[in-house]
Amino acid sequence: MTQVEASHWYLVRTKPGKERWVRDQLSVALPEVFLPFLRARMPRWGKFGWSVVPLFPSYLFARCDLRGSYFNIKYSSGVSGLVSAGGEPLTVAPEIVEGIRERAVDGVVEIHGRPFAPGERVTVTEGPFCGVQAIFERYLSGEQRIAILLSAAGPTCLRMVLASTSVAREA
């Protein structure tokens, strides 16, 4: 039996913010390490911007024969431990790792939210109207621009055109 045939996937828990560091350290000692990323809109300096962050913060996947690699993983700098039950490290089904890899492009998963529906309540997240509640009217020229209706003081509404990334669903 080869080393690859005897290996299984495990979930390694890292210290907060150390996922990339641990991935780089374990890649030297293990046959395969997988740290999936997520492209997401994150608040940055009062505005929302696109960032690439770990899909599972403080976790990464490692494929190895645990009998020979346990101490390399457990005592690596930045590692908190292996996800375990009853003291025994749990294996991760290969289908789970492959499923994540299939959804990723260059290791980055992008989750597309469902489109807004006409009449749906939204909140403006950027610009001078940040925090103002509105009603989604429709998409303009694809999904990049949208029209929303702001409630004015009277019975009329003010129509605004914004980037679709400038609004979010009400919580």
C-alpha positions as CSV (number, residue, x, y, z in Angstrom):
1,M,0.0,0.0,0.0
2,T,1.5,3.4,-1.0
3,Q,1.5,6.5,1.2
4,V,-1.3,8.1,-0.9
5,E,-3.5,5.0,-0.6
6,A,-3.0,4.9,3.2
7,S,-3.8,8.6,3.6
8,H,-7.0,10.2,4.7
9,W,-8.3,13.8,4.8
10,Y,-8.4,15.5,8.2
11,L,-9.5,18.9,9.4
12,V,-6.8,20.9,11.1
13,R,-7.8,23.7,13.5
14,T,-5.5,26.7,13.4
15,K,-5.0,29.7,15.6
16,P,-7.1,32.7,14.4
17,G,-5.6,34.3,11.3
18,K,-2.9,31.6,10.9
19,E,-4.5,29.5,8.2
20,R,-2.1,30.6,5.4
21,W,1.0,30.2,7.7
22,V,-0.1,26.7,8.7
23,R,-0.9,25.7,5.1
24,D,2.6,26.8,4.1
25,Q,4.3,24.9,7.0
26,L,2.3,21.7,6.5
27,S,2.7,21.7,2.7
28,V,6.4,20.9,3.3
29,A,5.7,17.9,5.5
30,L,2.4,16.4,4.1
31,P,1.4,15.0,0.7
32,E,-1.5,17.5,0.3
33,V,-2.9,20.5,2.2
34,F,-6.0,22.3,1.0
35,L,-7.1,25.8,2.3
36,P,-10.2,26.9,0.3
37,F,-10.9,30.6,0.1
38,L,-14.0,32.7,-0.3
39,R,-14.4,35.9,-2.3
40,A,-16.8,38.0,-0.3
41,R,-17.8,41.6,0.3
42,M,-16.3,42.7,3.6
43,P,-16.5,46.1,5.5
44,R,-13.3,47.9,5.1
45,W,-12.7,51.6,6.2
46,G,-16.4,52.2,6.4
47,K,-17.1,50.8,2.9
48,F,-17.7,47.4,1.5
49,G,-15.0,46.0,-0.7
50,W,-14.1,42.6,-2.1
51,S,-11.7,40.4,-0.1
52,V,-10.4,36.8,-0.3
53,V,-10.7,35.2,3.1
54,P,-10.5,31.5,4.2
55,L,-13.8,29.7,3.5
56,F,-13.7,28.1,6.9
57,P,-11.8,30.5,9.3
58,S,-9.3,28.7,11.5
59,Y,-9.6,25.4,9.6
60,L,-7.8,23.7,6.7
61,F,-7.8,20.2,5.2
62,A,-4.7,18.0,5.3
63,R,-4.4,14.6,3.6
64,C,-1.8,12.3,5.1
65,D,-1.2,9.0,6.9
66,L,-1.8,10.1,10.4
67,R,0.4,7.4,11.9
68,G,3.5,9.1,10.5
69,S,2.4,12.7,10.5
70,Y,0.5,13.2,13.7
71,F,3.2,15.0,15.6
72,N,4.2,17.1,12.5
73,I,0.6,18.4,12.4
74,K,-0.2,18.6,16.1
75,Y,2.9,20.5,17.1
76,S,3.3,22.8,14.1
77,S,3.4,26.5,14.9
78,G,0.0,28.0,14.5
79,V,-1.9,24.7,14.9
80,S,-4.5,24.3,17.7
81,G,-5.2,20.7,17.0
82,L,-7.1,18.2,14.8
83,V,-10.9,18.1,14.8
84,S,-11.6,15.0,17.0
85,A,-14.3,13.1,18.7
86,G,-13.5,11.2,21.9
87,G,-9.8,12.0,21.4
88,E,-9.7,10.4,18.0
89,P,-9.1,12.6,15.0
90,L,-12.0,12.5,12.6
91,T,-11.5,11.8,8.9
92,V,-13.2,13.9,6.2
93,A,-14.9,12.2,3.3
94,P,-12.9,12.8,0.1
95,E,-16.2,13.8,-1.6
96,I,-16.4,16.8,0.6
97,V,-13.0,18.1,-0.3
98,E,-13.6,17.3,-4.0
99,G,-17.0,19.1,-3.9
100,I,-15.4,22.2,-2.5
101,R,-12.6,22.0,-5.1
102,E,-15.2,21.7,-7.9
103,R,-16.9,24.9,-6.8
104,A,-13.6,26.8,-6.6
105,V,-11.7,28.6,-9.3
106,D,-8.0,28.7,-8.5
107,G,-8.9,27.7,-4.9
108,V,-11.4,30.6,-4.4
109,V,-15.1,29.9,-4.0
110,E,-17.5,32.7,-5.0
111,I,-21.0,32.5,-3.6
112,H,-23.5,34.4,-5.6
113,G,-26.5,35.6,-3.7
114,R,-30.0,35.2,-5.0
115,P,-31.1,38.2,-7.0
116,F,-33.4,40.9,-5.4
117,A,-37.1,40.6,-6.2
118,P,-39.2,43.6,-7.1
119,G,-40.8,45.1,-4.0
120,E,-38.1,43.6,-1.7
121,R,-36.9,45.8,1.2
122,V,-33.2,46.7,1.0
123,T,-30.8,49.0,2.8
124,V,-28.2,51.2,1.1
125,T,-24.7,50.2,2.3
126,E,-22.5,52.8,0.6
127,G,-22.5,56.4,-0.4
128,P,-24.4,59.4,1.0
129,F,-27.6,57.4,1.5
130,C,-25.8,54.7,3.6
131,G,-28.2,53.2,6.1
132,V,-31.3,54.4,4.3
133,Q,-34.0,51.8,3.7
134,A,-35.5,51.5,0.3
135,I,-37.6,49.2,-1.9
136,F,-35.9,47.3,-4.8
137,E,-37.6,48.2,-8.1
138,R,-35.6,46.4,-10.9
139,Y,-32.3,45.5,-12.4
140,L,-30.8,47.8,-15.1
141,S,-28.4,46.5,-17.8
142,G,-27.7,43.1,-16.2
143,E,-27.1,42.7,-12.5
144,Q,-24.5,45.5,-12.1
145,R,-27.0,48.4,-11.7
146,I,-30.3,48.6,-10.0
147,A,-33.2,51.0,-9.5
148,I,-34.5,51.5,-6.0
149,L,-37.3,53.6,-4.5
150,L,-36.6,55.8,-1.5
151,S,-39.6,56.8,0.6
152,A,-39.9,60.6,0.6
153,A,-41.7,62.8,3.1
154,G,-44.9,62.7,1.1
155,P,-46.8,60.1,-0.8
156,T,-44.3,60.0,-3.6
157,C,-41.1,58.0,-3.9
158,L,-37.7,59.0,-5.2
159,R,-36.2,56.7,-7.7
160,M,-32.4,56.1,-7.5
161,V,-30.0,54.2,-9.7
162,L,-27.1,52.5,-7.8
163,A,-24.5,49.7,-8.3
164,S,-26.1,46.5,-7.2
165,T,-23.3,46.0,-4.7
166,S,-24.4,49.2,-2.9
167,V,-27.5,47.6,-1.3
168,A,-28.1,44.6,1.0
169,R,-31.2,42.8,2.1
170,E,-32.8,44.0,5.3
171,A,-31.9,41.8,8.3
